[in-house]
Amino acid sequence: MMSQSNKIFGTDGVRGKANLKPVDAETALKLGRAAGHVFKHLNPQARGFGRHKIVLGKDTRLSGYMLENALSSGILSIGVDVLFIGPVPTPGVAYVTRSLRADAGIVITASHNPYDDNGIKFFRHDGYKLDDNIEGQIEDLVFSGAIEKIRPTAGEIGKAVRIDDALGRYIEYAKASFPKHLTLEGLRIVVDCAHGAAYKSTPCVLRELGAEVLAYNIQPNGLNINLDCGSMYPELICRMVREYRADLGIAHDGDADRVLLCDEAGALIDGDDIMAICGLEMLGEGTLKNKTLVATIMSNAGLDPAIQAAGGKIIRTAVGDKNVIDEMLGGDYNFGGEQSGHLIFRDFSTTGDGLVSALQILRIVKSQNRPLSQLARCWTRFPQLVTHVRVREKVPFEQLDGVMTLVAQAEAEVKACGGRLLLRYSGTEPKARLLLEGRDRAVLERWNKAICDRIKKQVGE
């Protein structure tokens, strides 16, 4: 049984402060060896010709160079080839893994986190994220040293090659998700790429489809990814849309697996809005599989009556796009996502894809010839407060003095007016997250302050 100290996979791969365990060169080398060994033995026959191969991509963080070299050294030392594809959005790594018939894919990214963090995410050969069993096998090998003596020599050592057209492959794949009979001509679109992995792909695709594109935060220097820009700072894209009188705005996070939008009036359009617009459109077209939308417990309760009124239903999962995807695979559903902007259109992608998601909204804007602000009126959002409290340690809430008593009292009052309460620790950051939702905003604000103040007093930074 693996001890908790040997647990390096979180809710979305391995993540932490770059150059400190577990996101240091030494651990990355061991991860490369372990992953190469596991993927090599999941299918003894390589999917392509010759040796087994693993696609290796990254976002634009400075530490990506270090981790890229360490991971590749580990993979090569176990006798598996490496296909370098450079800075590509996370969904691009998943797609290229499938396109090149590789045995697995790895992307080096910490998504929406600051540049001094980094992480390592793994994909299976089919572009889906690893299940817990495979992650457990890799972790076990990292810490047990069981493959220490496996040392291919001479011609059995892996070979690394750079795939020069990987970004082009992803661009063509993304364009293919937009109907061929439509163009984006006549639309002025502002794009905030967060100095991240989408700094080339999203502006390129939108321009090739005919839009007038004003692209910002497209000069990555290794240190500025997500810095006061992108989907973590949507007020910037909203301001730019108003300033340039654009038709809409698109904001990505660092690895572009999520997207937030802005309508022509400068109002934010989040993942719940996108799910409402696209879910209702797909129900009307008859393309929403099993008439079911998959959302998480963080999505606004107003989604349920909107989808139900159109003849559909919503299934909710725990937070995390991996949980959404697992539910979609298990129930054969083709659309789901998170309020944060992770949207999974399974007809096109195996993971959250910010560019493909934006294109699905643009398809509806063009086919209906309606502005985004009108489309977003298709549902009514319940008042909702989501507060993040930075903590120095994740002490169980039950062990904090009076916190659960306040939660019980708040939950009773909020539920009485048709709402709900959720309190949890983030799986990727040192934060406690409190969600309060209901019809009476004053009630939400009162309980939000009481609970957050109690948490800050005991474990706040």
C-alpha positions in Angstrom: 0.0 0.0 0.0 1.5 3.4 -1.1 1.8 5.9 1.7 0.4 9.4 1.3 3.9 10.8 1.2 4.4 8.9 -2.0 1.3 10.3 -3.7 2.4 12.7 -6.4 -0.7 12.7 -8.7 -3.4 15.2 -7.8 -6.8 15.9 -9.4 -5.1 16.9 -12.7 -1.7 15.2 -13.0 1.4 16.2 -11.1 1.6 19.9 -10.0 3.6 22.1 -7.7 6.3 24.7 -7.5 8.8 24.3 -10.3 12.2 22.8 -9.3 10.8 21.6 -6.0 9.5 18.1 -5.5 7.5 16.7 -7.1 8.0 19.1 -10.0 11.8 18.9 -10.1 14.2 17.4 -12.7 15.0 14.4 -10.6 11.4 13.4 -10.1 10.6 14.2 -13.8 13.3 11.8 -14.9 11.8 9.0 -12.7 8.3 9.9 -14.0 9.6 9.6 -17.6 11.1 6.2 -16.9 8.1 5.0 -15.0 5.6 6.3 -17.6 7.6 4.8 -20.5 7.7 1.4 -18.8 4.0 1.4 -18.1 2.9 2.6 -21.5 5.3 0.2 -23.1 3.7 -2.8 -21.3 0.1 -1.7 -21.6 0.3 -2.7 -25.2 3.4 -4.8 -26.0 2.9 -4.0 -29.7 3.7 -0.4 -30.5 0.7 1.4 -32.2 2.9 2.8 -34.9 5.9 1.4 -36.7 9.0 0.3 -34.7 9.4 1.3 -31.1 6.8 2.7 -28.7 6.6 6.5 -28.7 5.4 9.2 -26.5 4.4 12.7 -27.6 5.8 15.5 -25.4 4.4 19.0 -25.4 4.4 22.0 -23.1 3.1 25.5 -22.5 5.3 28.6 -22.4 6.7 28.5 -18.8 10.4 28.9 -18.3 10.6 25.7 -16.3 9.2 23.8 -19.2 12.7 23.4 -20.8 14.1 21.8 -17.7 11.2 19.4 -17.2 11.0 18.6 -20.9 14.6 17.5 -21.0 14.3 15.5 -17.7 11.2 13.7 -18.8 12.6 12.9 -22.2 15.8 11.5 -20.8 13.8 9.2 -18.6 11.6 8.0 -21.4 14.5 7.5 -23.8 16.5 5.5 -21.1 13.7 3.0 -20.9 13.8 2.3 -24.6 10.8 4.5 -25.8 11.0 7.2 -28.4 10.0 10.8 -27.8 8.2 13.1 -30.2 8.8 16.7 -29.2 6.0 19.1 -30.3 6.9 22.2 -28.4 4.4 24.8 -27.1 1.0 23.5 -28.0 -2.4 23.8 -26.1 -3.1 20.8 -23.9 -6.0 19.6 -26.2 -3.5 19.9 -29.1 -1.2 17.4 -27.3 -4.2 15.0 -26.9 -5.0 15.4 -30.6 -1.5 15.0 -31.9 -1.1 11.9 -29.7 -4.0 10.3 -31.6 -2.9 11.7 -34.9 0.6 10.4 -34.7 -0.6 7.0 -33.4 1.6 7.4 -30.4 1.3 5.2 -27.3 0.8 8.1 -24.9 1.0 11.9 -24.6 2.5 14.2 -21.9 2.0 17.9 -21.6 4.1 20.0 -19.2 1.8 22.7 -17.8 0.3 24.2 -14.7 -2.7 25.4 -16.6 -4.1 28.7 -15.0 -1.4 28.8 -12.2 1.4 31.4 -12.1 4.6 30.9 -14.1 6.6 29.6 -11.1 4.3 26.6 -10.8 4.4 23.8 -13.3 2.9 20.3 -13.8 2.8 17.2 -15.8 -0.3 15.7 -17.4 -0.6 12.4 -19.1 -2.8 11.1 -21.9 -3.5 7.6 -23.1 -3.0 6.7 -26.7 -6.7 7.6 -27.4 -6.2 11.2 -26.1 -8.1 10.6 -22.8 -6.6 11.3 -19.4 -5.2 8.4 -17.3 -7.4 6.5 -14.9 -6.4 6.2 -11.3 -5.1 2.7 -11.8 -2.5 3.7 -14.4 -1.5 6.7 -12.3 -1.0 4.4 -9.4 1.2 2.1 -11.4 3.4 5.0 -12.4 3.6 6.4 -8.9 4.6 3.0 -7.5 7.4 2.7 -10.0 8.7 6.2 -9.2 9.1 5.4 -5.5 9.8 1.6 -5.5 12.8 1.6 -7.8 11.4 -1.7 -9.3 12.6 -0.7 -12.8 16.0 0.6 -11.7 17.8 -2.3 -13.3 16.0 -2.0 -16.7 18.7 -0.3 -18.8 18.4 -0.8 -22.5 21.8 -0.3 -24.3 23.1 0.3 -27.8 20.4 0.4 -30.4 17.6 -0.3 -27.8 17.9 3.2 -26.3 15.1 5.5 -27.4 15.4 8.2 -30.1 14.0 11.8 -29.8 12.7 13.7 -32.9 11.0 17.0 -33.3 7.6 17.1 -35.0 7.6 20.4 -37.0 4.0 20.3 -38.1 2.3 19.5 -34.8 0.8 23.0 -34.4 -0.4 22.9 -38.0 -2.1 19.6 -37.4 -3.9 21.0 -34.3 -5.0 24.2 -36.2 -6.6 22.1 -39.0 -8.3 19.8 -36.5 -9.8 22.8 -34.6 -11.0 24.4 -37.9 -12.7 21.1 -38.8 -15.0 21.5 -35.8 -16.5 24.6 -37.4 -19.1 24.0 -40.2 -17.6 24.3 -43.7 -20.5 26.3 -45.1 -20.0 29.1 -42.5 -17.3 31.7 -42.1 -16.5 34.3 -39.4 -16.5 37.2 -41.9 -18.0 40.3 -40.5 -17.0 39.5 -36.9 -14.5 41.5 -34.9 -13.0 39.3 -32.2 -10.7 40.3 -29.4 -8.5 37.4 -28.1 -6.5 37.2 -24.9 -4.1 34.3 -25.1 -2.6 34.8 -21.6 1.0 34.6 -23.0 0.3 30.9 -23.1 0.2 27.9 -25.4 -2.6 29.3 -27.6 -0.6 32.5 -28.6 -0.3 31.2 -32.2 -3.2 28.8 -32.7 -6.3 30.7 -31.7 -5.6 33.9 -33.6 -4.5 31.9 -36.6 -7.7 29.8 -36.7 -10.0 32.8 -36.3 -8.2 34.7 -39.0 -8.3 31.7 -41.4 -12.0 31.4 -40.8 -12.5 35.1 -41.8 -12.7 37.1 -38.6 -11.0 40.4 -37.9 -8.8 39.4 -34.9 -7.3 41.7 -32.3 -4.9 39.4 -30.4 -3.4 40.3 -27.1 -0.9 38.7 -24.6 0.8 36.8 -27.4 4.4 37.5 -26.4 5.4 34.7 -24.0 8.8 35.2 -22.4 8.6 32.2 -19.9 7.7 34.5 -17.0 4.4 36.2 -18.0 2.0 33.3 -18.6 -1.3 34.1 -16.9 0.2 37.3 -15.4 -2.8 39.7 -14.9 -4.3 38.4 -18.1 -6.2 35.5 -19.7 -9.3 33.7 -18.3 -8.1 34.3 -14.7 -8.5 38.0 -15.3 -11.6 38.3 -17.5 -12.2 41.9 -16.7 -9.3 42.7 -19.2 -11.1 41.0 -22.2 -14.4 42.6 -21.2 -12.7 46.1 -21.2 -11.0 45.5 -24.5 -14.2 44.4 -26.2 -15.9 47.6 -25.1 -12.9 49.7 -26.1 -12.6 48.2 -29.6 -16.4 47.8 -30.1 -15.8 44.1 -30.9 -18.5 41.5 -31.4 -17.1 39.3 -28.7 -14.0 38.4 -26.8 -12.2 35.1 -26.1 -9.9 34.6 -23.1 -7.8 31.4 -22.5 -5.8 30.1 -19.6 -2.1 29.2 -20.0 -2.6 25.8 -21.6 -5.9 26.8 -23.4 -7.9 23.9 -22.3 -10.5 26.4 -21.0 -12.2 29.5 -22.4 -14.3 32.4 -21.1 -16.1 34.7 -23.5 -17.3 38.3 -23.4 -20.4 39.5 -25.3 -20.5 42.7 -27.4 -21.6 44.8 -24.5 -18.6 43.7 -22.4 -20.5 41.2 -20.2 -18.7 38.0 -19.1 -19.9 34.7 -20.6 -18.7 31.9 -18.4 -18.7 28.1 -18.7 -22.3 27.8 -17.4 -23.5 30.3 -20.0 -21.7 28.3 -22.7 -23.3 25.1 -21.5 -26.7 26.7 -21.5 -26.4 28.1 -25.0 -24.8 25.0 -26.6 -26.9 22.5 -24.6 -30.1 24.1 -25.6 -29.0 24.4 -29.3 -27.9 20.7 -29.3 -31.3 19.7 -27.8 -33.1 21.6 -30.5 -30.9 20.0 -33.2 -31.3 16.5 -31.7 -27.5 16.2 -31.3 -27.2 16.2 -27.5 -26.7 12.5 -26.8 -29.3 10.9 -24.4 -30.6 14.5 -24.0 -28.1 14.9 -21.2 -25.7 17.7 -20.2 -22.9 16.8 -17.7 -21.9 19.6 -15.3 -20.2 19.7 -11.9 -21.6 20.5 -8.5 -20.1 24.0 -8.9 -22.4 24.9 -11.9 -25.3 27.3 -11.3 -28.6 25.7 -10.3 -30.3 27.8 -12.9 -29.0 25.4 -15.6 -31.3 22.6 -14.4 -34.7 24.3 -15.1 -33.5 25.7 -18.4 -32.3 22.3 -19.7 -35.3 20.5 -18.3 -37.8 22.9 -19.9 -36.3 21.9 -23.3 -36.7 18.2 -22.6 -33.2 17.5 -21.4 -31.6 16.7 -18.0 -28.4 17.5 -16.1 -26.1 15.0 -14.4 -23.6 16.6 -11.9 -20.2 15.3 -10.9 -17.5 16.2 -8.5 -15.3 19.2 -9.5 -12.7 18.5 -12.2 -12.8 18.0 -15.9 -11.5 14.5 -15.4 -14.7 13.6 -13.4 -16.8 15.2 -16.2 -15.1 13.2 -18.9 -15.4 9.9 -16.9 -19.1 10.5 -16.5 -19.5 11.3 -20.2 -17.6 8.1 -21.2 -19.6 5.9 -18.7 -23.0 7.2 -19.9 -22.1 7.9 -23.5 -22.8 11.6 -23.3 -21.2 14.1 -25.7 -21.3 17.4 -24.0 -20.3 18.6 -20.6 -18.1 21.0 -18.7 -17.4 23.3 -15.8 -18.3 26.9 -14.9 -14.6 27.7 -15.0 -14.6 27.3 -18.8 -13.5 23.6 -19.2 -15.9 22.5 -21.9 -15.8 19.0 -23.5 -17.4 18.5 -26.9 -16.8 14.8 -27.3 -17.9 14.8 -30.9 -14.6 16.7 -31.6 -12.3 16.4 -28.6 -11.2 14.0 -25.8 -10.5 16.8 -23.3 -11.4 20.4 -22.5 -10.5 22.6 -25.6 -10.9 26.4 -25.3 -10.6 27.0 -29.0 -13.0 24.3 -30.1 -15.5 25.5 -27.4 -15.3 29.1 -28.7 -15.9 27.9 -32.2 -19.1 26.1 -31.1 -20.4 29.4 -29.7 -19.3 31.2 -32.9 -21.2 28.6 -35.0 -24.4 29.5 -33.2 -23.8 33.2 -33.4 -23.3 33.0 -37.2 -26.0 30.4 -38.0 -28.6 32.3 -35.9 -27.3 35.7 -36.9 -27.8 36.8 -33.3 -25.3 38.6 -30.9 -23.9 36.7 -28.0 -25.8 38.8 -25.5 -29.1 37.6 -26.9 -28.0 34.0 -26.9 -27.0 34.3 -23.3 -30.6 35.2 -22.3 -31.7 31.6 -22.8 -31.5 30.9 -19.1 -31.8 32.6 -15.7 -28.8 32.4 -13.3 -29.5 32.0 -9.6 -27.5 34.4 -7.4 -24.2 32.7 -6.6 -21.2 33.6 -4.5 -17.9 31.6 -5.0 -15.1 32.7 -2.6 -11.5 31.4 -2.5 -9.7 31.6 0.8 -5.9 31.0 0.6 -4.8 28.7 3.4 -1.4 27.7 4.8 -2.5 24.1 5.3 -5.6 22.0 4.4 -6.8 21.1 7.8 -10.1 19.1 7.6 -13.0 21.5 8.1 -14.4 19.2 10.8 -11.2 19.9 12.8 -11.6 23.7 12.6 -13.4 25.3 15.5 -17.0 26.2 14.7 -16.7 26.0 10.9 -19.1 23.0 10.4 -21.6 24.4 12.8 -21.8 27.6 10.7 -22.0 25.5 7.6 -24.9 23.5 8.9 -26.8 26.7 9.9 -26.1 28.4 6.6 -27.1 25.3 4.6 -30.4 25.1 6.4 -31.3 28.7 5.6 -30.0 28.6 2.1 -31.8 25.4 1.2 -35.0 26.9 2.5 -34.9 29.4 -0.4 -34.1 26.9 -3.1 -30.3 27.1 -2.8 -27.2 25.1 -1.8 -23.8 25.3 -0.1 -20.6 23.6 -1.0 -17.3 23.9 0.9 -14.2 22.1 -0.3 -10.4 22.5 -0.6 -9.0 23.0 -4.1 -7.2 19.9 -5.5 -4.5 22.0 -7.2 -4.0 25.1 -5.1 -3.7 26.0 -1.4 -7.3 27.4 -1.3 -10.6 26.6 0.4 -13.6 27.2 -1.9 -17.0 28.2 -0.6 -20.0 28.2 -3.0 -23.3 29.7 -1.8 -26.3 29.7 -4.1 -29.9 30.8 -3.7 -32.6 33.3 -4.5 -31.7 35.8 -1.7 -28.3 37.4 -2.2 -28.3 39.1 1.1 -28.6 35.7 2.9 -25.7 34.4 0.8 -23.4 37.4 1.6 -24.1 37.2 5.3 -23.2 33.5 5.6 -20.3 33.8 3.1 -18.6 36.4 5.4 -19.2 34.4 8.6 -17.8 31.1 7.2 -14.8 32.6 5.3 -13.8 34.8 8.3 -13.8 31.7 10.5 -11.6 29.8 8.1 -9.2 32.7 7.6 -8.8 33.1 11.4 -7.6 29.6 11.8 -5.7 28.5 8.7 -5.6 31.6 6.4 -2.3 32.7 5.0 
